[in-house]
Amino acid sequence: MSKKALDKHPSEIFGCPYCDTSSDLRENIKQQYCPFIRATCVKPRKSEPHIKVGICSLWYKGKSSDEVKPVIICPQRFKEDAMFNAIRKQYLSHWDNIEWIPEVNIGIGGSVDYVAITTNKAGEIIDFFCVELQAAGTTGSPYQAIRDIMQTGKMASNTYNFGINWANEYSKTMMQQAYKKGKILNHWKRKIVFVIQDVGMSYLNSSTDTSKIVTSNKDMPVDFCTFKMEMDTSQKKWVLKFDKIYSTDIDGINLMLGGAKVDMYLTEQDFTQNIIRKGIAEKILKKELYAKYLSDTGA
């Protein structure tokens, strides 16, 4: 499915791929039903809590991608059979039975999104496995696209005023969780898996120090299990497809928390140029005072 480089709008609404010709789309929006949790969408609008956002993924082209792709912005989107089946196949194939328990408290580390358990014939837990789900977030709101659909039956624009907040969701939120929960699981000599989209991993590779990330290693405490979004033409919907497993230890998480590699740092001169440009834009600095400097430095 080809998309123009500037397209920025919802790619899935209440689990349905956006299509101008979808006669059922407005009805799906009214019902506010999420097929991934098989219940009403749990993501309300801040200004109108009774209205559910219902946007599962967005068309977007990030700095680490050369093409426009659907980017998952709701963690509930990962809750399809393909994800649970992949985790079972990749990690738990030796278990005879499996149950999933959501939102289990892990003490000072908060709670774990899902804990898989296996039991004996008496129903007693004999083993467990921890899984976290991490989606991207937005700057600005794509909800105007939903309003347009409700009013006219289609989106009014190919480019809405929002961005993807890669840094907050992946570099900050997820890395802090990986550090806190990873230390706990490492202390127990166990592993925690973070389920993320492939574009999220691409962002981390482009913006943090991932030099201690390796291909799947069962002895390391933290895994990033990535999934791609692919169009199933027979079902006419986006589906998750298992991609890869990346592993690291607590030192590796520390490097990622620390940000980019040194060779990716701005020079002091580059930063000074940014200060000047921003100062001029904010009318704090006088452009004429820095015209020659900016010209000499090619800024």
Secondary structure, DSSP 4 states (H G I P E B T S, - for coil): ----TT-BSEEEETTEEP-TT-TTHHHHHHHTEETTTTEE---B-SS-TTSB--EEEEEE--TT-SS-EEEE--GGGG-SHHHHHHHHHHH-TT-S--EEEEEEE-GGG-EEEEEEEEE-TTS-EEEEEEEEE----EES--THHHHHHHHHSS-S-SB-S-EE-HIIIIIIIIHHHHHHHHHHHHHTT--EEEEEEHHHHHHHHHHS--TT-EE--TTSSEEEEEEEEEEETTTTEEEEEEEEEEEE-HHHHHHHHT-S-GGGSPPHHHHHHHHHHHHHHTTSS-HHHHHHHHHHHT-
